[in-house]
Amino acid sequence: MPIIVNLDVVMAQRKISATQLADQVGITLANLSILKNNKAKAVRFSTLEALCRALHCQPADLLAYTENTDQQEEIQ
């Protein structure tokens, strides 16, 4: 997928655990893991807003666009 989620990088920079962030944002640990591992197909603006508020960052800190695609996606 050409959208890369850098949530794990920002979390490491802020020294916040997944459990703490999930609690602050109000999402399940499972859903946070899906986002963190670049498996999400979509993200609600309300969730993105809550992540930015909790991590004191901008959406661009969490999301990046790349024209490179995975070989796995090319097979599909």
Phi and psi in degrees as GROMACS dihedral restraints (atoms count N, CA, C in turn):
[ dihedral_restraints ]
;  ai    aj    ak    al  type     phi  dphi    fc
    3     4     5     6     1   -74.3    20    10
    4     5     6     7     1   -10.5    20    10
    6     7     8     9     1   -96.2    20    10
    7     8     9    10     1   123.3    20    10
    9    10    11    12     1  -106.7    20    10
   10    11    12    13     1   131.8    20    10
   12    13    14    15     1   -98.8    20    10
   13    14    15    16     1   119.3    20    10
   15    16    17    18     1   -99.7    20    10
   16    17    18    19     1    29.6    20    10
   18    19    20    21     1   -59.8    20    10
   19    20    21    22     1   -41.5    20    10
   21    22    23    24     1   -63.0    20    10
   22    23    24    25     1   -35.4    20    10
   24    25    26    27     1   -66.4    20    10
   25    26    27    28     1   -47.4    20    10
   27    28    29    30     1   -65.6    20    10
   28    29    30    31     1   -39.6    20    10
   30    31    32    33     1   -61.0    20    10
   31    32    33    34     1   -42.6    20    10
   33    34    35    36     1   -64.7    20    10
   34    35    36    37     1   -41.3    20    10
   36    37    38    39     1   -62.8    20    10
   37    38    39    40     1   -36.5    20    10
   39    40    41    42     1   -88.2    20    10
   40    41    42    43     1    -5.9    20    10
   42    43    44    45     1    54.8    20    10
   43    44    45    46     1    51.5    20    10
   45    46    47    48     1  -121.2    20    10
   46    47    48    49     1   137.8    20    10
   48    49    50    51     1   -83.0    20    10
   49    50    51    52     1   162.7    20    10
   51    52    53    54     1   -62.6    20    10
   52    53    54    55     1   -40.0    20    10
   54    55    56    57     1   -63.0    20    10
   55    56    57    58     1   -45.3    20    10
   57    58    59    60     1   -61.9    20    10
   58    59    60    61     1   -45.6    20    10
   60    61    62    63     1   -66.1    20    10
   61    62    63    64     1   -43.2    20    10
   63    64    65    66     1   -59.0    20    10
   64    65    66    67     1   -42.1    20    10
   66    67    68    69     1   -64.1    20    10
   67    68    69    70     1   -44.2    20    10
   69    70    71    72     1   -66.3    20    10
   70    71    72    73     1   -37.5    20    10
   72    73    74    75     1   -82.9    20    10
   73    74    75    76     1   -28.6    20    10
   75    76    77    78     1    86.4    20    10
   76    77    78    79     1    34.1    20    10
   78    79    80    81     1  -124.5    20    10
   79    80    81    82     1   163.8    20    10
   81    82    83    84     1   -73.5    20    10
   82    83    84    85     1   156.5    20    10
   84    85    86    87     1   -61.7    20    10
   85    86    87    88     1   -35.0    20    10
   87    88    89    90     1   -63.9    20    10
   88    89    90    91     1   -44.3    20    10
   90    91    92    93     1   -68.1    20    10
   91    92    93    94     1   -36.3    20    10
   93    94    95    96     1   -63.9    20    10
   94    95    96    97     1   -40.5    20    10
   96    97    98    99     1   -62.7    20    10
   97    98    99   100     1   -40.0    20    10
   99   100   101   102     1   -60.7    20    10
  100   101   102   103     1   -44.1    20    10
  102   103   104   105     1   -64.2    20    10
  103   104   105   106     1   -48.5    20    10
  105   106   107   108     1   -61.5    20    10
  106   107   108   109     1   -33.7    20    10
  108   109   110   111     1   -95.6    20    10
  109   110   111   112     1    15.9    20    10
  111   112   113   114     1    62.0    20    10
  112   113   114   115     1    31.5    20    10
  114   115   116   117     1  -102.1    20    10
  115   116   117   118     1    -7.0    20    10
  117   118   119   120     1   -73.2    20    10
  118   119   120   121     1   140.7    20    10
  120   121   122   123     1   -93.1    20    10
  121   122   123   124     1   -19.2    20    10
  123   124   125   126     1  -157.7    20    10
  124   125   126   127     1   160.9    20    10
  126   127   128   129     1  -141.8    20    10
  127   128   129   130     1   134.5    20    10
  129   130   131   132     1   -73.2    20    10
  130   131   132   133     1   145.6    20    10
  132   133   134   135     1   -61.2    20    10
  133   134   135   136     1   -34.2    20    10
  135   136   137   138     1   -65.0    20    10
  136   137   138   139     1   -36.4    20    10
  138   139   140   141     1   -70.1    20    10
  139   140   141   142     1   -43.4    20    10
  141   142   143   144     1   -60.6    20    10
  142   143   144   145     1   -42.3    20    10
  144   145   146   147     1   -61.7    20    10
  145   146   147   148     1   -45.0    20    10
  147   148   149   150     1   -65.1    20    10
  148   149   150   151     1   -38.8    20    10
  150   151   152   153     1   -62.3    20    10
  151   152   153   154     1   -46.1    20    10
  153   154   155   156     1   -62.7    20    10
  154   155   156   157     1   -39.9    20    10
  156   157   158   159     1   -64.9    20    10
  157   158   159   160     1   -46.8    20    10
  159   160   161   162     1   -67.6    20    10
  160   161   162   163     1   -34.4    20    10
  162   163   164   165     1   -97.3    20    10
  163   164   165   166     1    -1.9    20    10
  165   166   167   168     1    53.2    20    10
  166   167   168   169     1    56.5    20    10
  168   169   170   171     1  -142.8    20    10
  169   170   171   172     1   179.0    20    10
  171   172   173   174     1  -104.5    20    10
  172   173   174   175     1   156.4    20    10
  174   175   176   177     1   -53.4    20    10
  175   176   177   178     1   -35.8    20    10
  177   178   179   180     1   -66.1    20    10
  178   179   180   181     1   -20.2    20    10
  180   181   182   183     1   -72.8    20    10
  181   182   183   184     1   -26.5    20    10
  183   184   185   186     1   -96.5    20    10
  184   185   186   187     1   -28.1    20    10
  186   187   188   189     1  -122.5    20    10
  187   188   189   190     1   140.2    20    10
  189   190   191   192     1  -137.9    20    10
  190   191   192   193     1   150.2    20    10
  192   193   194   195     1  -110.0    20    10
  193   194   195   196     1   135.9    20    10
  195   196   197   198     1  -136.7    20    10
  196   197   198   199     1   143.9    20    10
  198   199   200   201     1   -81.5    20    10
  199   200   201   202     1   -13.9    20    10
  201   202   203   204     1   -72.8    20    10
  202   203   204   205     1   136.4    20    10
  204   205   206   207     1  -115.7    20    10
  205   206   207   208     1   155.1    20    10
  207   208   209   210     1   -68.9    20    10
  208   209   210   211     1   148.0    20    10
  210   211   212   213     1   -62.5    20    10
  211   212   213   214     1   -31.8    20    10
  213   214   215   216     1   -62.4    20    10
  214   215   216   217     1   -39.6    20    10
  216   217   218   219     1   -69.0    20    10
  217   218   219   220     1   -32.6    20    10
  219   220   221   222     1   -66.4    20    10
  220   221   222   223     1   -30.3    20    10
  222   223   224   225     1   -69.4    20    10
  223   224   225   226     1   -36.2    20    10
